[in-house]
Amino acid sequence: QGLGTFVAEPRIASDPTQPGELLDTLIDEGGGLPGVTTSLITVGVGLPSSTIATALGVDVGQPVWEIWRRRSIGESDRILERAVLPLSRVPAIDQEQLERGESLYRFIEERYGITDDYTEQAFEVDAPSSWECEQLDLAPGEPIVRVRGVSFDSDGHAFDCFEQCYRASKFTFYTAGQTRRRILGPSALSNWAVAPLASPANQPT
């Protein structure tokens, strides 16, 4: 008992240093990735925390979009994703396009000419909220990997604060270091909130 050959289920690989949207960071290592579908959870406008405002270069009282989406990979694996975008740079969002599962960042590029040149990110293993457990179909107490980051355009201006939550036991991450400005310090990760201007029924808490 306890000895023998064990076959571990392969993990899904991701390269978070790859610029572009989340789906561009998933790595196909020859076996072919299972189908990925996107579901829009909620779109709202709110006021950023001081940390997010500083990262985006806006005032705390300047409104931002907060967009939550869920990525489903195959039948059981999920990624929860949040994007926070200043209205000063992205005045309008096509919600119907997002509801169809189309790319948020392709829309931003085509409508406003904003492209993701590089990102700065911080990783932590965390306990999910009850809402995150529901969205990711997690068992109570199951840990997640939480990725928080800032996206920059080719001029070095931030345009997006994002957050991604992964089941800790299902993903492998590849990273490569580069010399960049440091926006995200350890103390910044606890203040990553957006105060909603309205409270839709499915707003995460």
Contact map, one row per residue, 1 for C-alpha under 8 A:
1110000000000000000000000000000000000000000000000000000000000000000000000000000000000000000000000000000000000000000000000000000000000000000000000000000000000000000000000000000000000000000000000000000000000
1111000000000000000000000000000000000000000000000000000000000000000000000000000000000000000000000000000000000000000000000000000000000000000000000000000000000000000000000000000000000000000000000000000000000
1111100000000000000000000000000000000000000000000000000000000000000000000000000000000000000000000000000000000000000000000000000000000000000000000000000000000000000000000000000000000000000000000000000000000
0111110000000000000000000000000000000000000000000000000000000000000000000000000000000000000000000000000000000000000000000000000000000000000000000000000000000000000000000000000000000000000000000000000000000
0011111000000000000000000000000000000000000000000000000000000000000000000000000000000000000000000000000000000000000000000000000000000000000000000000000000000000000000000000000000000000000000000000000000000
0001111100000000000000000000000000000000000000000000000000000000000000000000000000000000000000000000000000000000000000000000000000000000000000000000000000000000000000000000000000000000000000000000000000000
0000111110000000000000000000000000000000000000000000000000000000000000000000000000000000000000000000000000000000000000000000000000000000000000000000000000000000000000000000000000000000000000000000000000000
0000011111000000000000000000000000000000000000000000000000000000000000000000000000000000000000000000000000000000000000000000000000000000000000000000000000000000000000000000000000000000000000000000000000000
0000001111100000000000000000000000000000000000000000000000000000000000000000000000000000000000000000000000000000000000000000000000000000000000000000000000000000000000000000000000000000000000000000000000000
0000000111110000000000000000000000000000000000000000000000000000000000000000000000000000000000000000000000000000000000000000000000000000000000000000000000000000000000000100000000000000000000000000000000000
0000000011111000000000000000000000000000000000000000000000000000000000000000000000000000000000000000000000000000000000000000000000000000000000000000000000000000000000001111000000000000000000000000000000000
0000000001111100000000000110000000000000000000000000000000000000000000000000000000000000000000000000000000000000000000000000000000000000000000000000000000000000000000000111000000000000000000000000000000000
0000000000111110000000000111000000000000000000000000000000000000000000000000000000000000000000000000000000000000000000000000000000000000000000000000000000000000000000000011110000000000000000000000000000000
0000000000011111000000001110000000000000000000000000000000000000000000000000000000000000000000000000000000000000000000000000000000000000000000000000000000000000000000000011110000000000000000000000000000000
0000000000001111110000001110000000000000000000000000000000000000000000000000000000000000000000000000000000000000000000000000000000000000000000000000000000000000000000000000111000000000000000000000000000000
0000000000000111111001001000000000000000000000000000000000000000000000000000000000000000000000000000000000000000000000000000000000000000000000000000000000000000000000000000111000000000000000000000000000000
0000000000000011111000001000000000000000000000000000000000000000000000000000000000000000000000000000000000000000000001100000000000000000000000000000000000000000000000000000011100000000000000000000000000000
0000000000000011111100011000000000000000000000000000000000000000000000000000000000000000000000000000000000000000000001000000000000000000000000000000000000000000000000000000000000000000000000000000000000000
0000000000000001111110011000000000000000000000000000000000000000000000000000000000000000000000000000000000000000000111100000000000000000000000000000000000000000000000000000000000000000000000000000000000000
0000000000000000011111011000000000000000000000000000000000000000000000000000000000000000000000000000000010000000001110000000000000000000000000000000000000000000000000000000000000000000000000000000000000000
0000000000000000001111111000000000000000000000000000000000000000000000000000000000000000000000000000001010000000000000000000000000000000000000000000000000000000000000000000000000000000000000000000000000000
0000000000000001000111111100000000000000000000000000000000000000000000000000000000000000000000000000000000000000000000000000000000000000000000000000000000000000000000000000000000000000000000000000000000000
0000000000000000000011111100000000000000000000000000000000000000000000000000000000000000000000000000000000000000000000000000000000000000000000000000000000000000000000000000000000000000000000000000000000000
0000000000000000011111111110000000000000000000000000000000000000000000000000000000000000000000000000000000000000000000000000000000000000000000000000000000000000000000000000000000000000000000000000000000000
0000000000000111111111111110000000000000000000000000000000000000000000000000000000000000000000000000000000000000000000000000000000000000000000000000000000000000000000000000000000000000000000000000000000000
0000000000011110000001111111000000000000000000000000000000000000000000000000000000000000000000000000000000000000000000000000000000000000000000000000000000000000000000000000000000000000000000000000000000000
0000000000011110000000011111100010000000000000000000000000000000000000000000000000000000000000000000000000000000000000000000000000000000000000000000000000000000000000000000000000000000000000000000000000000
0000000000001000000000000111111110000000000000000000000000000000000000000000000000000000000000000000000000000000000000000000000000000000000000000000000000000000000000000000000000000000000000000000000000000
0000000000000000000000000011111100000000000000000000000000000000000000000000000000000000000000000000000000000000000000000000000000000000000000000000000000000000000000000000000000000000000000000000000000000
0000000000000000000000000001111100000000000000000000000000000000000000000000000000000000000000000000000000000000000000000000000000000000000000000000000000000000000000000000000000000000000000000000000000000
0000000000000000000000000001111110000000000000000000000000000000000000000000000000000000000000000000000000000000000000000000000000000000000000000000000000000000000000000000000000000000000000000000000000000
0000000000000000000000000001111111000000000000000000000000000000000000000000000000000000000000000000000000000000000000000000000000000000000000000000000000000000000000000000000000000000000000000000000000000
0000000000000000000000000011001111100000000000000000000000000000000000000000000000000000000000000000000000000000000000000000000000000000000000000000000000000000000000000000000000000000000000000000000000000
0000000000000000000000000000000111110000000000000000000000000000000000001100000000000000000000000000000000000000000000000000000000000000000000000000000000000000000000000000000000000000000000000000000000000
0000000000000000000000000000000011111000000000000000000000000000000000001100000000000000000000000000000000000000000000000000000000000000000000000000000000000000000000000000000000000000000000000000000000000
0000000000000000000000000000000001111100000000000000000000000000000000111100000000000000000000000000000000000000000000000000000000000000000000000000000000000000000000000000000000000000000000000000000000000
0000000000000000000000000000000000111110000000000000000000000000000000111000000000000000000000000000100000000000000000000000000000000000000000000000000000000000000000000000000000000000000000000000000000000
0000000000000000000000000000000000011111000000000000000000000000000011110000000000000000000000000000110000000000000000000000000000000000000000000000000000000000000000000000000000000000000000000000000000000
0000000000000000000000000000000000001111100000000000000000000000000011100000000000000000000000000011100000000000000000000000000000000000000000000000000000000000000000000000000000000000000000000000000000000
0000000000000000000000000000000000000111111000000000000000000000000111000000000000000000000000000110100000000000000000000000000000000000000000000000000000000000000000000000000000000000000000000000000000000
0000000000000000000000000000000000000011111000000000000000000000001111000000000000000000000000000000000000000000000000000000000000000000000000000000000000000000000000000000000000000000000000000000000001000
0000000000000000000000000000000000000001111100000000000000000000001110000000000000000000000000000000000000000000000000000000000000000000000000000000000000000000000000000000000000000000000000000000000001100
0000000000000000000000000000000000000001111110000000000000000000111100000000000000000000000000100000000000000000000000000000000000000000000000000000000000000000000000000000000000000000000000000000000000000
0000000000000000000000000000000000000000011111000000000000000000111000000000000000000000000000000000000000000000000000000000000000000000000000000000000000000000000000000000000000000000000000000001110000000
0000000000000000000000000000000000000000001111100000000000000011110000000000000000000000000000000000000000000000000000000000000000000000000000000000000000000000000000000000000000000000000000000001110000000
0000000000000000000000000000000000000000000111110000000000000011110000000000000000000000000000000000000000000000000000000000000000000000000000000000000000000000000000000000000000000000000000000111110000000
0000000000000000000000000000000000000000000011111000000000011111000000000000000000000000000000000000000000000000000000000000000000000000000000000000000000000000000000000000000000000000000000000111100000000
0000000000000000000000000000000000000000000001111111100000011111000000000000000000000000000000000000000000000000000000000000000000000000000000000000000000000000000000000000000000000000000000001110000000000
0000000000000000000000000000000000000000000000111111100000010000000000000000000000000000000000000000000000000000000000000000000000000000000000000000000000000000000000000000000000000000000000111110000000000
0000000000000000000000000000000000000000000000011111110000010000000000000000000000000000000000000000000000000000000000000000000000000000000000000000000000000000000000000000000000000000000000100000000000000
0000000000000000000000000000000000000000000000011111111000000000000000000000000000000000000000000000000000000000000000000000000000000000000000000000000000000000000000000000000000000000000100110000000000000
0000000000000000000000000000000000000000000000011111111100000000000000000000000000000000000000000000000000000000000000000000000000000000000000000000000000000000100000000000000000000000000000111000000000000
0000000000000000000000000000000000000000000000011111111111110000000000000000000000000000000000000000000000000000000000000000000000000000000000000000000000000000000000000000000000000000000000000000000000000
0000000000000000000000000000000000000000000000000111111111100000000000000000000000000000000000000000000000000000000000000000000000000000000000000000000000000000000000000000000000000000000000000000000000000
0000000000000000000000000000000000000000000000000011111111000000000000000000000000000000000000000000000000000000000000000000000000000000000000000000010000000100100000000000000000000010000000000000000000000
0000000000000000000000000000000000000000000000000001111111000000000000000000000000000100000000000000000000000000000000000000000000000000000000000000010000001111100000000000000000000000000000000000000000000
0000000000000000000000000000000000000000000000000000111111100000000000000000000000000000000000000000000000000000000000000000000000000000000000000000000000000100000000000000000000000000000000000000000000000
0000000000000000000000000000000000000000000000000000111111110100000000000000000000000100000000000000000000000000000000000000000000000000000000000000000000000000000000000000000000000000000000000000000000000
0000000000000000000000000000000000000000000000000000110011111100000000000000000000000000000000000000000000000000000000000000000000000000000000000000000000000000000000000000000000000000000000000000000000000
0000000000000000000000000000000000000000000000111100100001111110000000000000000000000000000000000000000000000000000000000000000000000000000000000000000000000000000000000000000000000000000000000000000000000
0000000000000000000000000000000000000000000000110000000000111110000000000000000000000000000000000000000000000000000000000000000000000000000000000000000000000000000000000000000000000000000000000000000000000
0000000000000000000000000000000000000000000000110000000001111111000000000000000000000110000000000000000000000000000000000000000000000000000000000000000000000000000000000000000000000000000000000000000000000
0000000000000000000000000000000000000000000011110000000000011111100000000000000000000110000000000000000000000000000000000000000000000000000000000000000000000000000000000000000000000000000000000000000000000
0000000000000000000000000000000000000000000011110000000000000111110000000000000000011110000000000000000000000000000000000000000000000000000000000000000000000000000000000000000000000000000000000000000000000
0000000000000000000000000000000000000000001111000000000000000011111000000000000000111110000000000000000000000000000000000000000000000000000000000000000000000000000000000000000000000000000000000000000000000
0000000000000000000000000000000000000000001111000000000000000001111100000000000001111000000000000000000000000000000000000000000000000000000000000000000000000000000000000000000000000000000000000100000000000
0000000000000000000000000000000000000000111100000000000000000000111110000000000001110000000000000000000000000000000000000000000000000000000000000000000000000000000000000000000000000000000000000000000000000
0000000000000000000000000000000000000001111000000000000000000000011111000000000111100000000000000000000000000000000000000000000000000000000000000000000000000000000000000000000000000000000000000000000000000
0000000000000000000000000000000000000111110000000000000000000000001111100000000111000000000000000000000000000000000000000000000000000000000000000000000000000000000000000000000000000000000000000000000000000
0000000000000000000000000000000000000111100000000000000000000000000111110000011110000000000000000000000000000000000000000000000000000010000000000000000000000000000000000000000000000000000000000000000000000
0000000000000000000000000000000000011110000000000000000000000000000011111000011110000000000000000000000000000000000000000000000000000000000000000000000000000000000000000000000000000000000000000000000000000
0000000000000000000000000000000000011100000000000000000000000000000001111111111000000000000000000000000000000000000000000000000000000000000000000000000000000000000000000000000000000000000000000000000000000
0000000000000000000000000000000001111000000000000000000000000000000000111111110000000000000000000000000000000000000000000000000000000000000000000000000000000000000000000000000000000000000000000000000000000
0000000000000000000000000000000001110000000000000000000000000000000000011111100000000000000000000000000000000000000000000000000000000000000000000000000000000000000000000000000000000000000000000000000000000
0000000000000000000000000000000000000000000000000000000000000000000000011111100000000000000000000000000000000000000000000000000000000000000000000000000000000000000000000000000000000000000000000000000000000
0000000000000000000000000000000000000000000000000000000000000000000000011111110000000000000000000000000000000000000000000000000000000000000000000000000000000000000000000000000000000000000000000000000000000
0000000000000000000000000000000000000000000000000000000000000000000000011111111000000000000000000000000000000000000000000000000000000001000000000000000000000000000000100100000000000000000000000000000000000
0000000000000000000000000000000000000000000000000000000000000000000001111001111100000000000000000000000000000000000000000000000000000001000000000000000000000000000001100000000000000000000000000000000000000
0000000000000000000000000000000000000000000000000000000000000000000001110000111110000000000000000000000000000000000000000000000000000001000000000000000000000000000111100000000000000000000000000000000000000
0000000000000000000000000000000000000000000000000000000000000000000111100000011111000000000000000000000000000000000000000000000000010011000000000000000000000000000111000000000000000000000000000000000000000
0000000000000000000000000000000000000000000000000000000000000000000111100000001111100000000000000000000000000000000000000000000000000000000000000000000000000000011110000000000000000000000000000000000000000
0000000000000000000000000000000000000000000000000000000000000000011110000000000111110000000000000000000000000000000000000000000000000000000000000000000000000000011100000000000000000000000000000000000000000
0000000000000000000000000000000000000000000000000000000000000000111100000000000011111000000000000000000000000000000000000000000000000000000000000000000000000001111000000000000000000000000000000000000000000
0000000000000000000000000000000000000000000000000000000000000001111000000000000001111100000000000000000000000000000000000000000000000000000000000000000000000001110000000000000000000000000000000000000000000
0000000000000000000000000000000000000000000000000000000000000001110000000000000000111110110000000000000000000000000000000000000000000000000000000000000000000011100000000000000000000000000000000000000000000
0000000000000000000000000000000000000000000000000000000101000111100000000000000000011111111000000000000000000000000000000000000000000000000000000000000000000011000000000000000000000000000000000000000000000
0000000000000000000000000000000000000000000000000000000000000111100000000000000000001111111100000000000000000000000000000000000000000000000000000000000000000000000000000000000000000000000000000000000000000
0000000000000000000000000000000000000000000000000000000000000000000000000000000000000111111000000000000000000000000000000000000000000000000000000000000000000000000000000000000000000000000000000000000000000
0000000000000000000000000000000000000000000000000000000000000000000000000000000000001111111000000000000000000001000000000000000000000000000000000000000000000010000000000000000000000000000000000000000000000
0000000000000000000000000000000000000000000000000000000000000000000000000000000000001111111110000000000000010001000000000000000000000000000000000000000000000000000000000000000000000000000000000000000000000
0000000000000000000000000000000000000000000000000000000000000000000000000000000000000111111110000000000000000000000000000000000000000000000000000000000000000000000000000000000000000000000000000000000000000
0000000000000000000000000000000000000000000000000000000000000000000000000000000000000010011111000000000000000000000000000000000000000000000000000000000000000000000000000000000000000000000000000000000000000
0000000000000000000000000000000000000000000000000000000000000000000000000000000000000000011111100000000000000000000000000000000000000000000000000000000000000000000000000000000000000000000000000000000000000
0000000000000000000000000000000000000000000000000000000000000000000000000000000000000000000111111100000000000000000000000000000000000000000000000000000000000000000000000000000000000000000000000000000000000
0000000000000000000000000000000000000000001000000000000000000000000000000000000000000000000011111110000000000000000000000000000000000000000000000000000000000000000000000000000000000000000000000000000000000
0000000000000000000000000000000000000000000000000000000000000000000000000000000000000000000001111111000000000000000000000000000000000000000000000000000000000000000000000000000000000000000000000000000000000
0000000000000000000000000000000000000000000000000000000000000000000000000000000000000000000001111111111000000000000000000000000000000000000000000000000000000000000000000000000000000000000000000000000000000
0000000000000000000000000000000000000001000000000000000000000000000000000000000000000000000001111111111100000000000000000000000000000000000000000000000000000000000000000000000000000000000000000000000000000
0000000000000000000000000000000000000011000000000000000000000000000000000000000000000000000000111111110000000000000000000000000000000000000000000000000000000000000000000000000000000000000000000000000000000
0000000000000000000000000000000000000010000000000000000000000000000000000000000000000000000000011111110000000000000000000000000000000000000000000000000000000000000000000000000000000000000000000000000000000
0000000000000000000000000000000000001111000000000000000000000000000000000000000000000000000000001111111000000000000000000000000000000000000000000000000000000000000000000000000000000000000000000000000000000
0000000000000000000000000000000000000100000000000000000000000000000000000000000000000000000000001111111100000000000000000000000000000000000000000000000000000000000000000000000000000000000000000000000000000
0000000000000000000010000000000000000000000000000000000000000000000000000000000000000000000000001100111111100000000000000000000000000000000000000000000000000000000000000000000000000000000000000000000000000
0000000000000000000000000000000000000000000000000000000000000000000000000000000000000000000000000100011111110000000000000000000000000000000000000000000000000000000000000000000000000000000000000000000000000
0000000000000000000110000000000000000000000000000000000000000000000000000000000000000000000000000000001111111000001000000000000000000000000000000000000000000000000000000000000000000000000000000000000000000
0000000000000000000000000000000000000000000000000000000000000000000000000000000000000000000000000000001111111100000000000000000000000000000000000000000000000000000000000000000000000000000000000000000000000
0000000000000000000000000000000000000000000000000000000000000000000000000000000000000000000000000000001111111110000000000000000000000000000000000000000000000000000000000000000000000000000000000000000000000
0000000000000000000000000000000000000000000000000000000000000000000000000000000000000000010000000000000111111111111000000000000000000000000000000000000000000000000000000000000000000000000000000000000000000
0000000000000000000000000000000000000000000000000000000000000000000000000000000000000000000000000000000011111111111000000000000000000000000000000000000000000000000000000000000000000000000000000000000000000
0000000000000000000000000000000000000000000000000000000000000000000000000000000000000000000000000000000001111111110000000000000000000000000000000000000000000000000000000000000000000000000000000000000000000
0000000000000000000000000000000000000000000000000000000000000000000000000000000000000000000000000000000000111111100000000000000000000000000000000000000000000000000000000000000000000000000000000000000000000
0000000000000000000000000000000000000000000000000000000000000000000000000000000000000000110000000000000000011111110000000000000000000000000000000000000000000000000000000000000000000000000000000000000000000
0000000000000000000000000000000000000000000000000000000000000000000000000000000000000000000000000000000000011111111000000000000000000000000000000000000000000000000000000000000000000000000000000000000000000
0000000000000000000000000000000000000000000000000000000000000000000000000000000000000000000000000000000000011101111100000000000000000000000000000000000010000000000000000000000000000000000000000000000000000
0000000000000000000100000000000000000000000000000000000000000000000000000000000000000000000000000000000010011000111110000000000000000000000000000000000011000000000000000000000000000000000000000000000000000
0000000000000000001100000000000000000000000000000000000000000000000000000000000000000000000000000000000000000000011111100000000000000000000000000000001111000000000000000000000000000000000000000000000000000
0000000000000000001100000000000000000000000000000000000000000000000000000000000000000000000000000000000000000000001111100000000000000000000000000000001111000000000000000000000000000000000000000000000000000
0000000000000000111000000000000000000000000000000000000000000000000000000000000000000000000000000000000000000000000111110000000000000000000000000000001111000000000000000000000000000000000000000000000000000
0000000000000000101000000000000000000000000000000000000000000000000000000000000000000000000000000000000000000000000111111000000000000000000000000000111100000000000000000000000000000000000000000000000000000
0000000000000000000000000000000000000000000000000000000000000000000000000000000000000000000000000000000000000000000001111100000000000000000000000000111000000000000000000000000000010111000000000000000000000
0000000000000000000000000000000000000000000000000000000000000000000000000000000000000000000000000000000000000000000000111110000000000000000000000011110000000000000000000000000000000001000000000000000000000
0000000000000000000000000000000000000000000000000000000000000000000000000000000000000000000000000000000000000000000000011111000000000000000000000011100000000000000000000000000000000001000000000000000000000
0000000000000000000000000000000000000000000000000000000000000000000000000000000000000000000000000000000000000000000000001111100000000000000000001111000000000000000000000000000000000000000000000000000000000
0000000000000000000000000000000000000000000000000000000000000000000000000000000000000000000000000000000000000000000000000111110000000000000000001110000000000000000000000000000000000000000000000000000000000
0000000000000000000000000000000000000000000000000000000000000000000000000000000000000000000000000000000000000000000000000011111000000000000000111100000000000000000000010000000000000000000000000000000000000
0000000000000000000000000000000000000000000000000000000000000000000000000000000000000000000000000000000000000000000000000001111100000000000000111100000000000000000000000000000000000000000000000000000000000
0000000000000000000000000000000000000000000000000000000000000000000000000000000000000000000000000000000000000000000000000000111110000000000011110000000000000000000000000000000000000000000000000000000000000
0000000000000000000000000000000000000000000000000000000000000000000000000000000000000000000000000000000000000000000000000000011111111000000011110000000000000000000000000000000000000000000000000000000000000
0000000000000000000000000000000000000000000000000000000000000000000000000000000000000000000000000000000000000000000000000000001111111000000000000000000000000000000000000000000000000000000000000000000000000
0000000000000000000000000000000000000000000000000000000000000000000000000000000000000000000000000000000000000000000000000000000111111100000000000000000000000000000000000000000000000000000000000000000000000
0000000000000000000000000000000000000000000000000000000000000000000000000000000000000000000000000000000000000000000000000000000111111110000000000000000000000000000000000000000000000000000000000000000000011
0000000000000000000000000000000000000000000000000000000000000000000000000000000100000000000000000000000000000000000000000000000111111111000000000000000000000000000000000000000000000000000000000000000000000
0000000000000000000000000000000000000000000000000000000000000000000000000000000000000000000000000000000000000000000000000000000111111111111100000000000000000000000000000000000000000000000000000000000000000
0000000000000000000000000000000000000000000000000000000000000000000000000000000000000000000000000000000000000000000000000000000001111111110000000000000000000000000000000000000000000000000000000000000000000
0000000000000000000000000000000000000000000000000000000000000000000001000000000100000000000000000000000000000000000000000000000000111111110000000000000000000000000000000000000000000000000000000000000000000
0000000000000000000000000000000000000000000000000000000000000000000000000000111100000000000000000000000000000000000000000000000000011111110000000000000000000000000001100000000000000000000000000000000000000
0000000000000000000000000000000000000000000000000000000000000000000000000000000000000000000000000000000000000000000000000000000000001111111000000000000000000000000000000000000000000000000000000000000000000
0000000000000000000000000000000000000000000000000000000000000000000000000000000000000000000000000000000000000000000000000000000000001111111101000000000000000000000000100000000000000000000000000000000000000
0000000000000000000000000000000000000000000000000000000000000000000000000000000000000000000000000000000000000000000000000000000000001000111111000000000000000000000000000000000000000000000000000000000000000
0000000000000000000000000000000000000000000000000000000000000000000000000000000000000000000000000000000000000000000000000000000000001000011111000000000000000000000000000000000000000000000000000000000000000
0000000000000000000000000000000000000000000000000000000000000000000000000000000000000000000000000000000000000000000000000000001100000000001111100000000000000000000000000000000000000000000000000000000000000
0000000000000000000000000000000000000000000000000000000000000000000000000000000000000000000000000000000000000000000000000000001100000000011111110000000000000000000000110000000000000000000000000000000000000
0000000000000000000000000000000000000000000000000000000000000000000000000000000000000000000000000000000000000000000000000000111100000000000011111000000000000000000000110000000000000000000000000000000000000
0000000000000000000000000000000000000000000000000000000000000000000000000000000000000000000000000000000000000000000000000000111100000000000001111100000000000000000011111000000000000000000000000000000000000
0000000000000000000000000000000000000000000000000000000000000000000000000000000000000000000000000000000000000000000000000011110000000000000000111110000000000000000011110000000000000000000000000000000000000
0000000000000000000000000000000000000000000000000000000000000000000000000000000000000000000000000000000000000000000000000011110000000000000000011111000000000000001111000000000000000000000000000000000000000
0000000000000000000000000000000000000000000000000000000000000000000000000000000000000000000000000000000000000000000000001111000000000000000000001111100000000000001110000000000000000000000000000000000000000
0000000000000000000000000000000000000000000000000000000000000000000000000000000000000000000000000000000000000000000000001110000000000000000000000111110000000000111100000000000000000000000010000000000000000
0000000000000000000000000000000000000000000000000000000000000000000000000000000000000000000000000000000000000000000000111100000000000000000000000011111000000000111000000000000000000001000000000000000000000
0000000000000000000000000000000000000000000000000000001100000000000000000000000000000000000000000000000000000000000000111000000000000000000000000001111100000111110000000000000000000010000000000000000000000
0000000000000000000000000000000000000000000000000000000000000000000000000000000000000000000000000000000000000000000111110000000000000000000000000000111110000111110000000000000000000000000000000000000000000
0000000000000000000000000000000000000000000000000000000000000000000000000000000000000000000000000000000000000000000111100000000000000000000000000000011111111111000000000000000000000000000000000000000000000
0000000000000000000000000000000000000000000000000000000000000000000000000000000000000000000000000000000000000000011111000000000000000000000000000000001111111110000000000000000000000000000000000000000000000
0000000000000000000000000000000000000000000000000000000000000000000000000000000000000000000000000000000000000000001111000000000000000000000000000000000111111000000000000000000000000000000000000000000000000
0000000000000000000000000000000000000000000000000000000000000000000000000000000000000000000000000000000000000000000000000000000000000000000000000000000111111000000000000000000000000000000000000000000000000
0000000000000000000000000000000000000000000000000000000000000000000000000000000000000000000000000000000000000000000000000000000000000000000000000000000111111100000000000000000000000000000000000000000000000
0000000000000000000000000000000000000000000000000000000100000000000000000000000000000000000000000000000000000000000000000000000000000000000000000000000111111110000000000000000000000000000000000000000000000
0000000000000000000000000000000000000000000000000000001110000000000000000000000000000000000000000000000000000000000000000000000000000000000000000000011110011111000000000000000000000000000000000000000000000
0000000000000000000000000000000000000000000000000000000100000000000000000000000000001100100000000000000000000000000000000000000000000000000000000000011110001111100000000000000000000000000000000000000000000
0000000000000000000000000000000000000000000000000000000100000000000000000000000000111100000000000000000000000000000000000000000000000000000000000000011100000111110000000000000000000000000000000000000000000
0000000000000000000000000000000000000000000000000001001100000000000000000000000000111000000000000000000000000000000000000000000000000000000000000001111000000011111000000000000000000000000000000000000000000
0000000000000000000000000000000000000000000000000000000000000000000000000000000011110000000000000000000000000000000000000000000000000000000000000001111000000001111100000000000000000000000000000000000000000
0000000000000000000000000000000000000000000000000000000000000000000000000000000011100000000000000000000000000000000000000000000000000000000000000111100000000000111110000000000000000000000000000000000000000
0000000000000000000000000000000000000000000000000000000000000000000000000000001111000000000000000000000000000000000000000000000000000000000000000111000000000000011111000000000000000000000000000000000000000
0000000000000000000000000000000000000000000000000000000000000000000000000000001110000000000000000000000000000000000000000000000000000000000000011110000000000000001111100000000000000000000000000000000000000
0000000000000000000000000000000000000000000000000000000000000000000000000000011100000000000000000000000000000000000000000000000000000001000000011100000000000000000111110110000000000000000000000000000000000
0000000000000000000000000000000000000000000000000000000000000000000000000000111000000000000000000000000000000000000000000000000000000001010001111000000000000000000011111110000000000000000000000000000000000
0000000000000000000000000000000000000000000000000000000000000000000000000000000000000000000000000000000000000000000000000000100000000000000001111000000000000000000001111110000000000000000000000000000000000
0000000000100000000000000000000000000000000000000000000000000000000000000000000000000000000000000000000000000000000000000000000000000000000000010000000000000000000000111110000000000000000000000000000000000
0000000001110000000000000000000000000000000000000000000000000000000000000000100000000000000000000000000000000000000000000000000000000000000000000000000000000000000001111111000000000000000000000000000000000
0000000000111100000000000000000000000000000000000000000000000000000000000000000000000000000000000000000000000000000000000000000000000000000000000000000000000000000001111111100000000000000000000000000000000
0000000000111100000000000000000000000000000000000000000000000000000000000000000000000000000000000000000000000000000000000000000000000000000000000000000000000000000000000111110000000000000000000000000000000
0000000000001111000000000000000000000000000000000000000000000000000000000000000000000000000000000000000000000000000000000000000000000000000000000000000000000000000000000011111000000000000000000000000000000
0000000000001111100000000000000000000000000000000000000000000000000000000000000000000000000000000000000000000000000000000000000000000000000000000000000000000000000000000001111100000000000000000000000000000
0000000000000011100000000000000000000000000000000000000000000000000000000000000000000000000000000000000000000000000000000000000000000000000000000000000000000000000000000000111110000000000000000000000000000
0000000000000000100000000000000000000000000000000000000000000000000000000000000000000000000000000000000000000000000000000000000000000000000000000000000000000000000000000000011111000000000000000000000000000
0000000000000000000000000000000000000000000000000000000000000000000000000000000000000000000000000000000000000000000000000000000000000000000000000000000000000000000000000000001111100000000000000000000000000
0000000000000000000000000000000000000000000000000000000000000000000000000000000000000000000000000000000000000000000000000000000000000000000000000000000000000000000000000000000111110000000000000000000000000
0000000000000000000000000000000000000000000000000000000000000000000000000000000000000000000000000000000000000000000000000000000000000000000000000000000000000000000000000000000011111000000000000000000000000
0000000000000000000000000000000000000000000000000000000000000000000000000000000000000000000000000000000000000000000000010000000000000000000000000000000000000000000000000000000001111100000000000000000000000
0000000000000000000000000000000000000000000000000000000000000000000000000000000000000000000000000000000000000000000000000000000000000000000000000000000000000000000000000000000000111110000000000000000000000
0000000000000000000000000000000000000000000000000000000000000000000000000000000000000000000000000000000000000000000000010000000000000000000000000000000000000000000000000000000000011111100000000000000000000
0000000000000000000000000000000000000000000000000000001000000000000000000000000000000000000000000000000000000000000000010000000000000000000000000000010000000000000000000000000000001111100000000000000000000
0000000000000000000000000000000000000000000000000000000000000000000000000000000000000000000000000000000000000000000000011100000000000000000000000000100000000000000000000000000000000111110110000000000000000
0000000000000000000000000000000000000000000000000000000000000000000000000000000000000000000000000000000000000000000000000000000000000000000000000000000000000000000000000000000000000111111110000000000000000
0000000000000000000000000000000000000000000000000000000000000000000000000000000000000000000000000000000000000000000000000000000000000000000000000000000000000000000000000000000000000001111110000000000000000
0000000000000000000000000000000000000000000000000000000000000000000000000000000000000000000000000000000000000000000000000000000000000000000000000000000000000000000000000000000000000000111111100000000000000
0000000000000000000000000000000000000000000000000010000000000000000000000000000000000000000000000000000000000000000000000000000000000000000000000000000000000000000000000000000000000001111111110000000000000
0000000000000000000000000000000000000000000000000000000000000000000000000000000000000000000000000000000000000000000000000000000000000000000000000001000000000000000000000000000000000001111111110000000000000
0000000000000000000000000000000000000000000000000000000000000000000000000000000000000000000000000000000000000000000000000000000000000000000000000000000000000000000000000000000000000000001111110000000000000
0000000000000000000000000000000000000000000000001111000000000000000000000000000000000000000000000000000000000000000000000000000000000000000000000000000000000000000000000000000000000000001111111000000000000
0000000000000000000000000000000000000000000000001011000000000000000000000000000000000000000000000000000000000000000000000000000000000000000000000000000000000000000000000000000000000000000111111100000000000
0000000000000000000000000000000000000000000000011001000000000000000000000000000000000000000000000000000000000000000000000000000000000000000000000000000000000000000000000000000000000000000000111110000000000
0000000000000000000000000000000000000000000001111000000000000000010000000000000000000000000000000000000000000000000000000000000000000000000000000000000000000000000000000000000000000000000000011111000000000
0000000000000000000000000000000000000000000001111000000000000000000000000000000000000000000000000000000000000000000000000000000000000000000000000000000000000000000000000000000000000000000000001111100000000
0000000000000000000000000000000000000000000111100000000000000000000000000000000000000000000000000000000000000000000000000000000000000000000000000000000000000000000000000000000000000000000000000111111000000
0000000000000000000000000000000000000000000111100000000000000000000000000000000000000000000000000000000000000000000000000000000000000000000000000000000000000000000000000000000000000000000000000011111000000
0000000000000000000000000000000000000000000111000000000000000000000000000000000000000000000000000000000000000000000000000000000000000000000000000000000000000000000000000000000000000000000000000001111100000
0000000000000000000000000000000000000000000000000000000000000000000000000000000000000000000000000000000000000000000000000000000000000000000000000000000000000000000000000000000000000000000000000001111110100
0000000000000000000000000000000000000000000000000000000000000000000000000000000000000000000000000000000000000000000000000000000000000000000000000000000000000000000000000000000000000000000000000000011111100
0000000000000000000000000000000000000000000000000000000000000000000000000000000000000000000000000000000000000000000000000000000000000000000000000000000000000000000000000000000000000000000000000000001111100
0000000000000000000000000000000000000000110000000000000000000000000000000000000000000000000000000000000000000000000000000000000000000000000000000000000000000000000000000000000000000000000000000000000111110
0000000000000000000000000000000000000000010000000000000000000000000000000000000000000000000000000000000000000000000000000000000000000000000000000000000000000000000000000000000000000000000000000000001111111
0000000000000000000000000000000000000000000000000000000000000000000000000000000000000000000000000000000000000000000000000000000000100000000000000000000000000000000000000000000000000000000000000000000001111
0000000000000000000000000000000000000000000000000000000000000000000000000000000000000000000000000000000000000000000000000000000000100000000000000000000000000000000000000000000000000000000000000000000000111
